[in-house]
Amino acid sequence: MKINELTEGTFDDFGLKGHGSELDSDNDAPGFKQAAMFDQLGKILDSQNSPKPVTAVKTDDGKEINVTAQQARMLRMFATTDKVKPNVRTRFIQDIQKSSGLHDFVDIKDYHEMPKLFMQKYLG
């Protein structure tokens, strides 16, 4: 078979019969209604030098919550640390996707105090 004889669909499945097709999804936030909080926090950090910086995130329960750049940096650090077990990180990420879990952290005005809450809540 020559390359110009190939028709659309010739290599669509490579004979896998759909195996692994669940990985083809472009959904970057599996199980989340809004964009993943990690990504939203990143937009806050990335926009700090822009004329109109992003200052809020939207939780899965529809609440818009203001987050400072320092708070965003700290929350992302908790979500990526290798100092805790993966299941702890996963629980934290799921918690801050909802307003009640995120408020626990952003209601602390001094972002230096946030690690204490993280330790109490997830490691205590």
C-alpha positions as CSV (number, residue, x, y, z in Angstrom):
1,M,0.0,0.0,0.0
2,K,1.3,3.4,-1.0
3,I,0.9,6.5,1.2
4,N,-1.4,8.1,-1.4
5,E,-3.7,5.0,-1.2
6,L,-4.4,5.5,2.5
7,T,-7.9,6.6,3.3
8,E,-9.3,8.3,6.3
9,G,-9.9,5.7,9.0
10,T,-7.1,3.4,8.0
11,F,-5.2,4.0,11.2
12,D,-7.9,5.3,13.5
13,D,-7.7,2.5,16.0
14,F,-4.5,0.6,15.1
15,G,-6.4,-2.6,15.8
16,L,-6.8,-1.8,19.5
17,K,-10.6,-2.0,19.4
18,G,-11.0,1.2,21.5
19,H,-8.6,0.1,24.3
20,G,-7.4,3.1,26.1
21,S,-9.9,5.5,24.5
22,E,-10.7,6.9,27.9
23,L,-7.4,8.6,27.8
24,D,-8.3,10.5,24.7
25,S,-10.5,13.0,26.7
26,D,-9.4,16.6,26.7
27,N,-11.0,17.2,30.1
28,D,-8.3,18.7,32.2
29,A,-10.3,18.6,35.3
30,P,-11.8,15.1,35.7
31,G,-14.7,15.1,38.1
32,F,-14.6,18.9,38.5
33,K,-17.4,21.2,37.3
34,Q,-15.0,24.2,37.1
35,A,-11.4,24.4,35.9
36,A,-9.1,22.6,38.3
37,M,-8.3,24.8,41.3
38,F,-4.5,24.3,40.7
39,D,-4.9,25.8,37.2
40,Q,-7.1,28.7,38.4
41,L,-4.5,29.5,41.1
42,G,-1.8,29.5,38.5
43,K,-3.7,32.1,36.5
44,I,-3.7,34.3,39.5
45,L,0.0,34.0,39.8
46,D,0.6,34.4,36.1
47,S,-1.5,37.5,35.8
48,Q,0.1,39.5,38.6
49,N,2.1,41.8,36.3
50,S,-0.8,42.3,33.9
51,P,-2.9,45.5,33.9
52,K,-5.9,43.5,35.0
53,P,-4.7,40.7,37.3
54,V,-6.9,37.7,38.1
55,T,-7.9,37.9,41.7
56,A,-10.6,35.3,42.1
57,V,-11.3,31.6,41.5
58,K,-14.6,29.8,40.9
59,T,-15.4,26.7,43.0
60,D,-17.4,23.7,41.9
61,D,-20.4,24.9,44.0
62,G,-20.5,28.2,42.0
63,K,-18.9,30.5,44.5
64,E,-16.3,33.1,43.3
65,I,-13.7,33.5,46.0
66,N,-10.9,36.2,46.1
67,V,-7.4,34.7,46.5
68,T,-4.2,36.7,46.9
69,A,-1.1,35.8,45.0
70,Q,0.6,34.7,48.2
71,Q,-2.3,32.5,49.1
72,A,-2.4,31.0,45.6
73,R,1.3,30.2,45.8
74,M,0.9,28.5,49.2
75,L,-2.1,26.5,48.0
76,R,-0.3,25.3,44.9
77,M,2.7,24.3,47.1
78,F,0.4,22.1,49.2
79,A,-1.0,20.5,46.1
80,T,2.4,19.6,44.7
81,T,4.5,18.8,47.8
82,D,6.1,15.4,47.8
83,K,6.4,15.6,51.6
84,V,2.9,14.0,52.1
85,K,1.3,10.9,50.7
86,P,-0.5,11.1,47.4
87,N,-3.9,10.4,49.0
88,V,-3.4,13.4,51.3
89,R,-2.7,15.6,48.3
90,T,-5.7,14.3,46.5
91,R,-8.0,14.9,49.4
92,F,-6.6,18.5,49.7
93,I,-7.1,19.1,46.0
94,Q,-10.7,17.8,46.1
95,D,-11.4,19.9,49.3
96,I,-10.2,23.2,47.9
97,Q,-12.3,22.7,44.7
98,K,-15.3,23.4,46.9
99,S,-15.9,26.8,48.6
100,S,-16.1,25.3,52.1
101,G,-12.6,23.8,51.8
102,L,-11.1,26.8,50.1
103,H,-12.5,29.2,52.6
104,D,-10.8,27.3,55.4
105,F,-7.5,28.5,53.9
106,V,-8.2,31.9,52.3
107,D,-10.0,33.1,55.4
108,I,-6.6,33.0,57.1
109,K,-5.3,36.5,56.4
110,D,-1.7,35.8,57.1
111,Y,-0.7,33.2,54.5
112,H,2.2,32.1,56.7
113,E,-0.3,30.5,59.0
114,M,-1.8,28.3,56.3
115,P,0.7,25.5,56.8
116,K,-0.5,25.1,60.3
117,L,-4.1,24.5,59.1
118,F,-2.9,22.1,56.5
119,M,-1.0,20.1,59.1
120,Q,-4.0,20.1,61.5
121,K,-6.5,19.2,58.8
122,Y,-4.6,16.6,56.8
123,L,-1.7,15.4,59.0
124,G,-3.1,15.6,62.5
